[in-house]
Amino acid sequence: MPTFDTRRFPLIRMRRMRKDDFSRRLMRESVLSTNDLIYPVFVLEGTNQREEVQSMPGVERLSIDLLVKEAKVWSSLGIPAVAIFPVTPQDAKSEMAEEAYNPDGLAQRAVKALKNACPELGVMTDVALDPFTTHGQDGIIDQNGYVLNDITVDILTKQALSHAEAGADIVAPSDMMDGRIGEIRLALESESLINTRIMAYSAKYASAYYGPFRDAVGSASNLAGANKYSYQMDPANSDEALHEIATDLEEGADMVMVKPGMPYLDIVRRVKDEFQAPTFVYQVSGEYAMHVAAAQNGWLNLDDVMMESLISFKRAGADGILTYFAVEAAKKLNQ
């Protein structure tokens, strides 16, 4: 059994470098900045409309006019990009999700308004059908409720093209259908949209942490207790995530994402180590909600746990973070 070499102490004192702020800063391995933040935002129909998401205190659904107004503030804070999630009216939902690729749809109009008002702000769009289907699944279902892959990919490709044509800088397929990255990339190339970037939700797990998000976009009631196990990843799997990442990169993804965040830090590290590709992580609604709830109960200091959680993603290897804390974190980083 190895023994402790007493000759090393007191020659080596690990606490020396921790004594002062300046030396802690000099040896800091991971650094968080506003450049790392993407702000997910919920947009709804109407004018001058603002609704709080009950399960996500501090997060609001905004009509396009208010979204544009707020976006100017977010951009001034140094936040590089926002991710748009539309709250689709119930009467616009259908079995075939036609509203997903409507050129005058809510997401498409929001993209145009944001790029017109804040051209320097990156705009990312969610490519998935769950906000647009009457059943709340991310694709087209058969008579047994099974999500059909190939017809779903066809519709997702139309949706991605409509977003890119509206001016989206990044399209982000979050559906976990097989082959959708390659089809979307080919469609973008065929329409000369060669600089539209793809951030693939490549390792998206069938997680219990998504509940508040489904409340925010209004898909929870449509899902009606069903699950997404047949297309989102099993939380028990790690090697499978690498297979998914490799496939999406081969099909033309520019960036890949792991979702959720903190329960899957090991996946973030494995992905970054294996591929050295731009790797992002989504600190999802459930992660946000539990931090805020604990703080509201006086159990945690929200600012402290917010910043600690965000630096954990950087330490794990993430290049950027989608987080509902983006605005508050940017304010703190700018102090």
Secondary structure, 3 states (H helix, E strand, C coil): CCCCCHHHCCCCCHHHHHCCHHHHHHCCCCCCCHHHEEEEEEEECCCCCEEECCCCCCCEEEEHHHHHHHHHHHHHCCCCEEEEEECCCHHHCECCCHHHHCCCCHHHHHHHHHHHHCCCCEEEEEECCCCCECCCCCCEECCCCCEEHHHHHHHHHHHHHHHHHHCCCEEEECCCCCCHHHHHHHHHHHCCCCCCEEEEEEEEECCHHHHHHHHHHCCHHHHCCCCCCCCCECCCCCHHHHHHHHHHHHCCCCEEEEECCHHHHHHHHHHHHHHCCCEEEEECHHHHHHHHHHHHCCCCCHHHHHHHHHHHHHHHCCCEEEECCHHHHHHHHCC
